[in-house]
């Protein structure tokens, strides 16, 4: 579904000054979404991994889901 939406947005852009602006907005939104996903997934992985030295006694935040190993 996302792939179809991405393809539609990139192929339906006219080659005008206004179209280039739309293209930039799509790419900026994808960059932001990718960064947000990377930070979220990385945070969940870090909080569910073995704690680094000095963090062994710290509690996980309530919003981080527990993952069974």
DSSP file (Angstrom, degrees, kcal/mol; ACC not computed):
  #  RESIDUE AA STRUCTURE BP1 BP2  ACC     N-H-->O    O-->H-N    N-H-->O    O-->H-N    TCO  KAPPA ALPHA  PHI   PSI    X-CA   Y-CA   Z-CA
    1    1 A X     >        0   0    0      0, 0.0     4,-2.2     0, 0.0     5,-0.2   0.000 360.0 360.0 360.0 -47.6    0.0    0.0    0.0
    2    2 A X  H  >  +     0   0    0      1,-0.2     4,-2.8     2,-0.2     5,-0.2   0.896 360.0  53.5 -65.2 -39.1    2.8    2.5    1.0
    3    3 A X  H  > S+     0   0    0      1,-0.2     4,-2.6     2,-0.2    -1,-0.2   0.905 109.3  48.1 -63.1 -41.1    4.8    1.5   -2.1
    4    4 A X  H  > S+     0   0    0      2,-0.2     4,-2.5     1,-0.2    -1,-0.2   0.908 112.7  48.4 -65.3 -41.2    1.8    2.2   -4.4
    5    5 A X  H  X S+     0   0    0     -4,-2.2     4,-2.6     2,-0.2    -2,-0.2   0.919 112.5  48.5 -64.5 -43.6    1.2    5.6   -2.7
    6    6 A X  H  X S+     0   0    0     -4,-2.8     4,-2.1     2,-0.2    -2,-0.2   0.925 112.6  48.2 -61.9 -45.5    4.9    6.5   -3.0
    7    7 A X  H  X S+     0   0    0     -4,-2.6     4,-2.2     1,-0.2     5,-0.2   0.909 112.3  49.3 -62.4 -42.9    4.9    5.5   -6.7
    8    8 A X  H  X S+     0   0    0     -4,-2.5     4,-1.7     1,-0.2    -2,-0.2   0.927 111.4  48.6 -62.2 -45.3    1.8    7.4   -7.4
    9    9 A X  H  < S+     0   0    0     -4,-2.6    -1,-0.2     1,-0.2    -2,-0.2   0.869 115.7  43.3 -65.2 -36.0    3.1   10.5   -5.7
   10   10 A X  H  < S+     0   0    0     -4,-2.1     3,-0.4    -5,-0.2    -1,-0.2   0.800 118.2  42.8 -81.5 -27.9    6.4   10.4   -7.5
   11   11 A X  H  < S+     0   0    0     -4,-2.2    -2,-0.2     1,-0.2    -1,-0.2   0.655 107.4  59.1 -92.0 -15.3    5.0    9.6  -11.0
   12   12 A X  S  < S+     0   0    0     -4,-1.7     2,-0.6    -5,-0.2    -1,-0.2   0.233  77.5 112.7 -96.5  14.3    2.1   12.0  -10.9
   13   13 A X        -     0   0    0     -3,-0.4     6,-0.1    -5,-0.1     2,-0.0  -0.775  64.3-134.2 -91.8 121.2    4.2   15.1  -10.4
   14   14 A X        -     0   0    0     -2,-0.6     2,-1.7     1,-0.1    -2,-0.1  -0.361  23.1-111.5 -69.8 154.9    4.2   17.5  -13.4
   15   15 A X  S    S+     0   0    0      4,-0.1     2,-0.3     3,-0.1    -1,-0.1  -0.542  79.3 106.5 -89.7  72.6    7.6   18.9  -14.6
   16   16 A X  S  > S-     0   0    0     -2,-1.7     4,-2.0     1,-0.0     5,-0.2  -0.809  87.9 -93.9-134.8 176.8    7.0   22.5  -13.5
   17   17 A X  H  > S+     0   0    0     -2,-0.3     4,-1.3     1,-0.2     5,-0.1   0.897 127.6  49.3 -62.0 -39.9    8.3   24.7  -10.8
   18   18 A X  H  > S+     0   0    0      1,-0.2     4,-1.7     2,-0.2    -1,-0.2   0.867 108.0  54.8 -68.1 -35.4    5.3   23.8   -8.6
   19   19 A X  H  > S+     0   0    0      1,-0.2     4,-2.3     2,-0.2    -2,-0.2   0.883 103.7  54.3 -64.7 -39.1    5.9   20.1   -9.3
   20   20 A X  H  X S+     0   0    0     -4,-2.0     4,-2.1     1,-0.2    -1,-0.2   0.863 106.2  52.9 -63.4 -35.2    9.4   20.3   -8.1
   21   21 A X  H  X S+     0   0    0     -4,-1.3     4,-2.0     2,-0.2    -1,-0.2   0.906 109.0  48.9 -65.4 -41.2    8.2   21.7   -4.8
   22   22 A X  H  X S+     0   0    0     -4,-1.7     4,-2.2     1,-0.2    -2,-0.2   0.896 109.4  52.7 -65.3 -40.1    5.8   18.8   -4.4
   23   23 A X  H  X S+     0   0    0     -4,-2.3     4,-2.3     1,-0.2    -1,-0.2   0.907 109.0  49.6 -61.2 -43.0    8.6   16.4   -5.1
   24   24 A X  H  X S+     0   0    0     -4,-2.1     4,-2.4     1,-0.2    -1,-0.2   0.877 109.0  52.2 -64.6 -38.5   10.7   18.0   -2.4
   25   25 A X  H  X S+     0   0    0     -4,-2.0     4,-2.4     2,-0.2    -1,-0.2   0.911 109.6  49.3 -65.0 -42.2    7.8   17.8    0.1
   26   26 A X  H  X S+     0   0    0     -4,-2.2     4,-2.3     2,-0.2    -2,-0.2   0.937 113.7  45.4 -63.1 -46.8    7.4   14.1   -0.6
   27   27 A X  H  X S+     0   0    0     -4,-2.3     4,-2.2     1,-0.2    -2,-0.2   0.880 112.7  50.5 -66.6 -37.1   11.0   13.3   -0.2
   28   28 A X  H  X S+     0   0    0     -4,-2.4     4,-2.4     2,-0.2    -1,-0.2   0.901 110.6  49.9 -65.4 -40.9   11.3   15.5    3.0
   29   29 A X  H  X S+     0   0    0     -4,-2.4     4,-2.6     2,-0.2    -2,-0.2   0.905 111.0  49.3 -64.3 -41.1    8.3   13.7    4.5
   30   30 A X  H  X S+     0   0    0     -4,-2.3     4,-2.5     2,-0.2    -2,-0.2   0.898 110.6  50.4 -65.0 -39.7    9.8   10.3    3.7
   31   31 A X  H  X S+     0   0    0     -4,-2.2     4,-2.3     2,-0.2    -2,-0.2   0.923 112.5  46.7 -62.4 -44.7   13.1   11.3    5.3
   32   32 A X  H  X S+     0   0    0     -4,-2.4     4,-2.4     2,-0.2    -2,-0.2   0.910 113.0  48.7 -64.2 -42.8   11.3   12.5    8.4
   33   33 A X  H  X S+     0   0    0     -4,-2.6     4,-2.4     1,-0.2    -2,-0.2   0.903 112.0  49.4 -64.7 -41.4    9.2    9.3    8.6
   34   34 A X  H  X S+     0   0    0     -4,-2.5     4,-2.4     2,-0.2    -2,-0.2   0.900 111.2  49.1 -64.5 -41.1   12.3    7.2    8.1
   35   35 A X  H  X S+     0   0    0     -4,-2.3     4,-2.4     2,-0.2     5,-0.2   0.925 111.7  49.0 -63.7 -44.5   14.2    9.0   10.8
   36   36 A X  H  X S+     0   0    0     -4,-2.4     4,-2.4     1,-0.2    -2,-0.2   0.912 112.3  48.4 -61.8 -43.1   11.3    8.7   13.2
   37   37 A X  H  X S+     0   0    0     -4,-2.4     4,-2.8     2,-0.2     5,-0.3   0.908 111.5  50.0 -64.4 -41.6   11.0    5.0   12.5
   38   38 A X  H  X S+     0   0    0     -4,-2.4     4,-2.4     1,-0.2    -2,-0.2   0.913 112.6  46.3 -64.3 -42.5   14.7    4.5   13.0
   39   39 A X  H  X S+     0   0    0     -4,-2.4     4,-2.3     2,-0.2    -2,-0.2   0.917 115.2  47.0 -65.8 -43.1   14.7    6.3   16.4
   40   40 A X  H  X S+     0   0    0     -4,-2.4     4,-2.3    -5,-0.2    -2,-0.2   0.950 116.1  42.6 -64.7 -50.1   11.7    4.4   17.6
   41   41 A X  H  X S+     0   0    0     -4,-2.8     4,-2.4     1,-0.2    -2,-0.2   0.904 115.4  50.5 -65.2 -40.8   12.9    1.0   16.6
   42   42 A X  H  X S+     0   0    0     -4,-2.4     4,-2.5    -5,-0.3    -1,-0.2   0.889 109.9  50.3 -63.5 -39.5   16.4    1.7   17.9
   43   43 A X  H  X S+     0   0    0     -4,-2.3     4,-2.7     2,-0.2     5,-0.2   0.920 110.8  48.4 -65.8 -43.2   15.0    2.9   21.2
   44   44 A X  H  X S+     0   0    0     -4,-2.3     4,-1.6     1,-0.2    -2,-0.2   0.925 113.7  47.5 -62.4 -43.5   12.9   -0.2   21.7
   45   45 A X  H  X S+     0   0    0     -4,-2.4     4,-0.6     2,-0.2    -2,-0.2   0.908 113.4  48.0 -64.5 -41.6   15.9   -2.4   20.8
   46   46 A X  H >< S+     0   0    0     -4,-2.5     3,-0.8     1,-0.2    -2,-0.2   0.924 112.2  47.7 -66.8 -43.9   18.2   -0.5   23.1
   47   47 A X  H 3< S+     0   0    0     -4,-2.7    -1,-0.2     1,-0.2    -2,-0.2   0.793 114.4  47.4 -69.1 -26.0   15.8   -0.6   26.1
   48   48 A X  H 3< S+     0   0    0     -4,-1.6    -1,-0.2    -5,-0.2    -2,-0.2   0.499 100.6  84.0 -92.1  -3.8   15.1   -4.3   25.6
   49   49 A X  S << S-     0   0    0     -3,-0.8     2,-0.2    -4,-0.6     3,-0.1  -0.298 100.6 -70.0 -87.0 177.5   18.8   -5.2   25.3
   50   50 A X        -     0   0    0      1,-0.1    -1,-0.2    -2,-0.1     2,-0.1  -0.489  62.0-107.2 -66.1 137.3   21.2   -5.9   28.1
   51   51 A X        -     0   0    0     -2,-0.2     5,-0.1     5,-0.1     3,-0.1  -0.392  31.0-118.0 -69.7 140.3   22.0   -2.6   29.9
   52   52 A X    >   -     0   0    0      1,-0.2     3,-2.4     3,-0.1     4,-0.3  -0.233  52.3 -65.6 -68.2 167.7   25.4   -1.0   29.4
   53   53 A X  T 3  S+     0   0    0      1,-0.3    -1,-0.2     2,-0.2     0, 0.0  -0.331 127.6  21.8 -57.4 129.0   27.7   -0.5   32.3
   54   54 A X  T 3  S+     0   0    0     -3,-0.1    -1,-0.3    -2,-0.0     3,-0.1   0.211 112.7  73.0  96.7 -14.1   26.1    2.0   34.8
   55   55 A X    X   +     0   0    0     -3,-2.4     3,-1.4     1,-0.1    -2,-0.2   0.291  60.4 105.0-112.1   7.8   22.6    1.4   33.5
   56   56 A X  T 3  S+     0   0    0     -4,-0.3    -1,-0.1     1,-0.3    -5,-0.1   0.838  84.0  43.8 -61.3 -34.7   21.9   -2.0   35.0
   57   57 A X  T 3  S+     0   0    0     -3,-0.1    -1,-0.3     2,-0.1     2,-0.2   0.358  89.8 109.5 -95.1   6.6   19.7   -0.8   37.8
   58   58 A X    <   -     0   0    0     -3,-1.4     2,-0.2     1,-0.1    -7,-0.1  -0.570  65.7-125.9 -83.3 146.3   17.6    1.6   35.7
   59   59 A X        -     0   0    0     -2,-0.2     2,-0.2     1,-0.1     3,-0.1  -0.608  22.0-112.4 -88.9 150.1   14.0    0.9   34.9
   60   60 A X        -     0   0    0     -2,-0.2    -1,-0.1     1,-0.1   -12,-0.0  -0.527  40.0-101.2 -73.8 147.2   12.6    0.8   31.3
   61   61 A X    >   -     0   0    0     -2,-0.2     3,-1.1     1,-0.1    -1,-0.1  -0.360  28.4-119.6 -64.2 152.3   10.1    3.5   30.5
   62   62 A X  T 3  S+     0   0    0      1,-0.2    -1,-0.1    -3,-0.1    -2,-0.1   0.769 109.4  61.4 -65.9 -26.5    6.4    2.4   30.6
   63   63 A X  T 3  S+     0   0    0      2,-0.1     2,-0.5     0, 0.0    -1,-0.2   0.643  83.2  91.4 -79.4 -12.2    5.9    3.2   26.9
   64   64 A X  S <  S-     0   0    0     -3,-1.1     2,-0.1   -21,-0.0    -4,-0.0  -0.726  79.2-130.0 -85.0 122.1    8.5    0.7   25.7
   65   65 A X        -     0   0    0     -2,-0.5     2,-0.4     1,-0.1    -2,-0.1  -0.378  17.7-115.8 -71.7 149.8    6.9   -2.7   25.0
   66   66 A X        -     0   0    0     -2,-0.1     2,-0.5   -18,-0.0    -1,-0.1  -0.724  28.4-155.7 -84.0 130.3    8.4   -5.9   26.5
   67   67 A X        -     0   0    0     -2,-0.4     2,-0.2   -23,-0.1    -1,-0.0  -0.936  11.1-132.8-112.6 126.1    9.7   -8.2   23.9
   68   68 A X              0   0    0     -2,-0.5     0, 0.0     1,-0.1     0, 0.0  -0.522 360.0 360.0 -75.2 141.1   10.0  -12.0   24.6
   69   69 A X              0   0    0     -2,-0.2    -1,-0.1     0, 0.0    -2,-0.0   0.443 360.0 360.0 -95.6 360.0   13.2  -13.5   23.6
